[in-house]
Amino acid sequence: MSGVAKQNNIRTVLQDIIKPLPNKICVATSGGIDSSSVVLSALDLGKEVQIISFTFKDWFSQDFKSARKLSTKFNLRFVPVYLPYETDEIVETVKHLIKTVGCKKKTAIECLFPFYYLVKAMKRYKFETLVTGVAADGHFGLSKKAMIHYSKDDQKFKKFRQDYFSNLESAGTKKLIKLCELNKINLCNPYFEPSVFSLWIDKNWQELNKPRQKEVIRKYYPELDDLKIKPHTNLQLGDSKIAHRVGNAVISKYKLNAKSPIGIYNRIAKGIYA
């Protein structure tokens, strides 16, 4: 309404970030509250939204099912991306992520693995703009360490958030940017934007996460309530099977008695394993 000040909340902030993007966008989502909020803010603007989500070819994860459910609720095109489960292909992709994209840490390799195939699918369908909910977790301190050390100490929580968003390596953001650049995909990570950080700069852990986890997002998207969106889980963990399958593939390829793939990743980076 003319003359009425715009309400400053996550829904309107996301709208401001998404508004300059092309009309046709892909939103990578697991059906979680972060990426779902991006979808709704884009729809508020009249954008043409495609939901894109990944799962293994022989295993439909709960995240994938939730993303499909989101697309059905809002009558959006759903683009499935099927990850390979064959050892040789997984290993070749890991080598590409390490040698070409520059992934070094185990978590970065596992998180970028599905995005490698998602970006390939976008190129196949000639989609040019990808929007994600990447890095949103950094606002909320939901890791085990964060909940133990920061949830009741406001100063430590504030420093945790400042450190997280001053480092482009957080949540593999820098490597995702490079992966998209290599494939000429325009990338937007709204939750890494300073305007979102500033929105909650004075909030403590309890104010952000009570009475529901990520309450400061959930309360502005009531149309998502009936989807019963699950609490936070790491992308590569849980029933996605990504960490398990990627790690097992490189172990079975290079060192069967290895207890962890970390040493193998390091040897690939050094060129010891071709």
Disulfide bonds with the S-S distance in Angstrom:
none
